[in-house]
Amino acid sequence: MHPFEIVAEPVRRRIIEVLAVGEHPVGILNDIVAMEFSVSRSAVSHHLRILRDEGVVSVAPDQGLPQSRLYVVNGEYLERLDQAVGELFALWEQRYGTGVGRAPGFPARPTPSVRTPHAHRAGRRGQRGRPSGWFDVSTTAIEDDGRPAETIS
């Protein structure tokens, strides 16, 4: 998961902010986040699991209370986040119209495949409720100057 995707979720971002000042037991994290965001303890545990799985936080047993767990932010994640922000700044410095640099060469996007319209399940291609011939070219032709054209045969 990209570092921005992780901090895009406000609950996860707040957990990281709380842990940035030091390690905290899971009970404190639950209380803070549940109170601020009005989410359940299980929702906070869900976000903590995502943060653990992505390597953002690590957990260790509390020395004072062995049944409690302490969470701490991993420095490697903060370095990945800093690197991602640095890449954005590099792109920012090369933006158009600044005279500082030129935009980087992006790889060409693949051309989208041309989709052929599918026939409507009733065979009318989505024209339900419209009379047949609802758009008649011969009666709606318009000249270049905006006047209705003569009838085209």
N, C-alpha and C positions, 0 to 999 in steps of 0.2 A: 504494500500500500504506500502511495506517495506521502511524504511528510505533510503536505498541505491537506490531503484527505483526512489525515488523522486529526489535525487541529481544526478542521472545518466544522466538526460537530461541537457545539458549545459546551456540552457536558464534559466531553473528553478534554477540551481546551482548558476548562476550569480545573479539572483534576490535575492536569500538568502544571497549571499556575500554582495550585496549592502545594504540589510536591516540589516546585522549583525552590521554595524557601527551606526545604528540608524534608526528612522522612517523616511519614505519619502512619499511624495504624489505620486499618481499614474502617474501624468504627468512626473515627474522626472524619475520614473522607466521605463515608456514607452520610453522616449528619450534615456536613457542610453542603454537599452537592444536593442531597435530598431536600434540604430546606430552601436553597437558592433556586432550584429548578422545579420544585414540586414533582419529583419523580420518586419512584419506589426504590427501596434498597436493592431489589433484584435488578432494576435498571442500572443502578450505579455499579453493581457487580458485573453486569454484562459489559459495560464500558471498560471497567478495569481488566476484564478478561481480554478484550480486544487490544488494549494497551500492552498487556503482558505478551500476547501472541505476536504483536508487531515489534516487540523489543523496546518499547518506549519506556516502560517501567520494569523494575525487578522487585521481587518480594522476598523477604527473609523473615524468619521467626524473631519475635521480640525477645530480647534477653531477659527483660524484667517480667514479662508475662508470656510464657512459652505457648499458650493457646492463641495468642494474638499474632498478627502478621504486620510487618512494616513495609510500606511501599516507598520506593525512591525512584527518581527519574534517572534514566541511563544517559550518560554524557554522549554516547554514540548517536543517539537519536537527535539530540540538540545539534550535533555537528552535521548530520544529514539535513536537518531543517535549515541550518545556516548556509549549507552548500546550495540548497534549492533557492533560497533567497538571493544568494550570490549570482546564480544563473539568471534570475529575473533582472537583477541590476545590470548584468552584462548585456542582456537584450535591450534594456532601457537605454543604455548608453549608445546603442546602435540604431535607435528608432529613426524613422523618417522625419525630415524637416528640421533637424536640429543643427545640421552642419557639422556635428561632431563625428558622425560616422554614417555608414550605410547599413541598411537592414541586412541581416545575415541571409545567405541563400538557403531557403527552406527546400526540402525535398518536394518534388512535384507530387501533388495529390493524384491518386488514381482517378481516372475519369469514371463517374458513376455509370453503372450499366443502364442502358435505356430500357425502361419498363414498358412493356406493351400493356395497354389497358385490358383488363379482364372483363369479359362479358358479365353483365349483371346476372344474378342467379335466375331472374325472371326473363332474361334474354333481351332486356331493353337498356342495358348499360346505365342503370340508375336514373332513368327518366320517368319514374313513377309519378303520377299526378300531373304530368305535363302533357298537353295535347301533342299528338304527332305533328312534326313540322313547326314546332314552337319558335324556331329561329329560321326564318326564310331569308336567304341571302338576296333574293331578287327584290324583296320589299324593303330591305334595310341598308342597301348600298349607299355610301356617303362619298361625296366628292372631296377633293383635297382641301377645299375651302370650308368644309363643314356643312354644305348644303346637301339635302337628299339628292341622290343621283336618279337619273331616269331608270326605269325598270330594265333590268338586265335579262335578256332572254337566253 
